């Protein structure tokens, strides 16, 4: 496998992306079960098998079409089923379940930074790294970036993202009911933000302005963590 080749690029992006999405979804189910809702477990969706979480259109067809047309790429996995009415505290349970996905992504990003630091510490910096080390390094680096982006992106308060569930849980009941009315149109809003708006106003970069600064800041903190774990450079 050539580090400059297409297969390398696909493997070092697809593996981190799939793992990040699977752990994100399963975190929702794990949290729901801990808070009283076993729906995901009953439907055998608390699995780390990626095939159980693939949505044919949202995971494969739509991202592929967007990539081919040069549009911003986005998609989704098959959501882990959660019955909020079965939670012991439906309102605050919904907030916890929604927050669990992005929280898992930020934890995974942190573990990636630590693993990168340990990889550097264990690698002979005086020699040429082998393909295995390069492959692992690229996967860890992309895993860190993907998890930061996925966690921040899902905190946007737009249905069907996790941020919208958190907002609905913390709003007073009348406002939450009004906010919930936009949920059926959430996907259209997302499509407008990610595809139509950039086409009409290519210099606006609205989504990048919203999630870019926190992702950049977190990325810098994790880079510092990786450097600290790697230890001082040999003299």
QUIQUIDA-V558512 format. One record per residue. N is the residue number from 1. RES is the residue in three letters. PHI is phi in whole degrees, -180 to 180 (* if undefined). OMEGA is omega in radians with two decimals (999 if undefined). Layout:
# QUIQUIDA-V558512
((N:RES:PHI:OMEGA) (N:RES:PHI:OMEGA))
This chain:
# QUIQUIDA-V558512
((1:UNK:*:-3.09) (2:UNK:-89:-3.14) (3:UNK:-59:3.12) (4:UNK:-97:-3.01) (5:UNK:-85:-3.11) (6:UNK:-65:-3.11) (7:UNK:-62:3.11) (8:UNK:-62:-3.12) (9:UNK:-63:3.13) (10:UNK:-64:-3.09) (11:UNK:-66:-3.08) (12:UNK:-82:3.03) (13:UNK:-107:-3.08) (14:UNK:-65:-3.12) (15:UNK:-62:3.09) (16:UNK:-60:-3.12) (17:UNK:-64:-3.11) (18:UNK:-63:-3.13) (19:UNK:-63:-3.13) (20:UNK:-63:-3.12) (21:UNK:-69:-3.11) (22:UNK:-63:-3.14) (23:UNK:-65:3.09) (24:UNK:-59:-3.09) (25:UNK:-69:-3.11) (26:UNK:-66:3.10) (27:UNK:-61:3.06) (28:UNK:-60:-3.11) (29:UNK:-67:3.11) (30:UNK:-59:-3.11) (31:UNK:-67:3.12) (32:UNK:-60:3.13) (33:UNK:-64:3.13) (34:UNK:-65:-3.09) (35:UNK:-100:2.99) (36:UNK:115:-3.12) (37:UNK:-109:-3.12) (38:UNK:-92:-3.03) (39:UNK:-55:-3.11) (40:UNK:-63:3.11) (41:UNK:-66:3.14) (42:UNK:-63:-3.14) (43:UNK:-95:3.09) (44:UNK:56:3.13) (45:UNK:-106:3.05) (46:UNK:-89:-3.09) (47:UNK:-115:3.06) (48:UNK:-90:3.05) (49:UNK:-72:-3.08) (50:UNK:-57:-3.08) (51:UNK:-62:-3.14) (52:UNK:-75:-3.04) (53:UNK:-117:-3.11) (54:UNK:-78:2.97) (55:UNK:-102:-3.02) (56:UNK:-52:-3.12) (57:UNK:-80:-3.01) (58:UNK:-74:-3.08) (59:UNK:-95:-3.00) (60:UNK:-120:-2.97) (61:UNK:-68:-3.08) (62:UNK:-63:3.11) (63:UNK:-58:3.11) (64:UNK:-64:3.12) (65:UNK:-65:3.13) (66:UNK:-64:3.11) (67:UNK:-64:-3.12) (68:UNK:-66:-3.11) (69:UNK:-88:3.14) (70:UNK:80:3.12) (71:UNK:-82:3.06) (72:UNK:-58:-3.06) (73:UNK:-91:2.99) (74:UNK:-148:-3.14) (75:UNK:-170:-3.12) (76:UNK:-157:3.02) (77:UNK:-95:3.07) (78:UNK:-71:-3.07) (79:UNK:-62:3.02) (80:UNK:-68:-3.06) (81:UNK:-69:3.09) (82:UNK:-134:3.06) (83:UNK:-103:-3.04) (84:UNK:-63:3.13) (85:UNK:-69:3.14) (86:UNK:-89:3.10) (87:UNK:-71:-3.13) (88:UNK:-63:3.05) (89:UNK:-130:-2.99) (90:UNK:-56:-3.06) (91:UNK:-67:-3.09) (92:UNK:-78:3.01) (93:UNK:-64:3.09) (94:UNK:-61:3.11) (95:UNK:-62:-3.12) (96:UNK:-65:3.14) (97:UNK:-64:-3.14) (98:UNK:-65:-3.10) (99:UNK:-72:-3.06) (100:UNK:-63:-3.12) (101:UNK:-63:3.09) (102:UNK:-60:3.12) (103:UNK:-61:3.09) (104:UNK:-61:3.13) (105:UNK:-62:3.14) (106:UNK:-69:3.06) (107:UNK:-65:3.14) (108:UNK:-64:3.09) (109:UNK:-63:3.11) (110:UNK:-64:3.10) (111:UNK:-64:3.09) (112:UNK:-63:3.12) (113:UNK:-62:3.11) (114:UNK:-64:3.14) (115:UNK:-64:3.10) (116:UNK:-63:3.11) (117:UNK:-62:3.12) (118:UNK:-66:3.12) (119:UNK:-64:3.10) (120:UNK:-63:-3.13) (121:UNK:-62:-3.08) (122:UNK:-88:-3.07) (123:UNK:-97:3.07) (124:UNK:-76:-3.08) (125:UNK:-71:-3.14) (126:UNK:-83:-3.11) (127:UNK:-111:3.12) (128:UNK:-84:-3.13) (129:UNK:-66:3.12) (130:UNK:-77:-3.12) (131:UNK:-62:3.13) (132:UNK:-62:3.12) (133:UNK:-66:3.13) (134:UNK:-64:-3.13) (135:UNK:-64:3.12) (136:UNK:-65:3.14) (137:UNK:-62:-3.14) (138:UNK:-65:3.12) (139:UNK:-66:3.13) (140:UNK:-65:-3.14) (141:UNK:-63:3.13) (142:UNK:-69:3.10) (143:UNK:-62:3.10) (144:UNK:-62:-3.09) (145:UNK:-65:-3.11) (146:UNK:-61:-3.12) (147:UNK:-66:3.09) (148:UNK:-61:-3.11) (149:UNK:-66:-3.11) (150:UNK:-64:3.13) (151:UNK:-64:-3.12) (152:UNK:-68:-3.10) (153:UNK:-62:-3.11) (154:UNK:-74:3.07) (155:UNK:-86:3.04) (156:UNK:-61:-3.06) (157:UNK:-80:-3.12) (158:UNK:-126:3.05) (159:UNK:-59:0.12) (160:UNK:-97:-3.09) (161:UNK:-68:-3.11) (162:UNK:-62:3.14) (163:UNK:-58:-3.14) (164:UNK:-69:3.10) (165:UNK:-67:3.11) (166:UNK:-65:3.13) (167:UNK:-62:-3.14) (168:UNK:-62:-3.12) (169:UNK:-74:-3.08) (170:UNK:-94:3.12) (171:UNK:-73:2.95) (172:UNK:-58:-3.00) (173:UNK:-51:-3.13) (174:UNK:-62:3.13) (175:UNK:-69:3.13) (176:UNK:-63:3.12) (177:UNK:-65:3.10) (178:UNK:-66:3.14) (179:UNK:-64:-3.11) (180:UNK:-65:-3.11) (181:UNK:-68:3.14) (182:UNK:-86:-3.06) (183:UNK:-59:3.13) (184:UNK:-62:-3.11) (185:UNK:-105:-3.05) (186:UNK:-60:-3.10) (187:UNK:-65:3.09) (188:UNK:-66:3.10) (189:UNK:-64:3.13) (190:UNK:-62:3.13) (191:UNK:-61:3.11) (192:UNK:-64:-3.12) (193:UNK:-68:-3.00) (194:UNK:-92:-3.06) (195:UNK:-120:-3.02) (196:UNK:-72:-3.11) (197:UNK:-60:3.08) (198:UNK:-61:3.11) (199:UNK:-72:-3.11) (200:UNK:-79:-3.11) (201:UNK:-134:-3.02) (202:UNK:-63:-3.11) (203:UNK:-96:-3.08) (204:UNK:-74:3.10) (205:UNK:52:-3.04) (206:UNK:-64:-3.10) (207:UNK:-64:3.13) (208:UNK:-62:3.13) (209:UNK:-68:-3.10) (210:UNK:-77:-3.03) (211:UNK:-105:-3.13) (212:UNK:-60:-3.11) (213:UNK:-59:3.12) (214:UNK:-65:3.12) (215:UNK:-66:3.12) (216:UNK:-63:-3.12) (217:UNK:-66:3.12) (218:UNK:-63:3.12) (219:UNK:-61:3.12) (220:UNK:-67:3.12) (221:UNK:-64:-3.13) (222:UNK:-73:3.05) (223:UNK:-64:3.09) (224:UNK:-63:3.11) (225:UNK:-64:3.14) (226:UNK:-61:3.13) (227:UNK:-64:3.14) (228:UNK:-64:3.12) (229:UNK:-67:-3.12) (230:UNK:-64:3.12) (231:UNK:86:-3.10) (232:UNK:-67:3.10) (233:UNK:-69:3.12) (234:UNK:-66:-3.13) (235:UNK:-84:999))
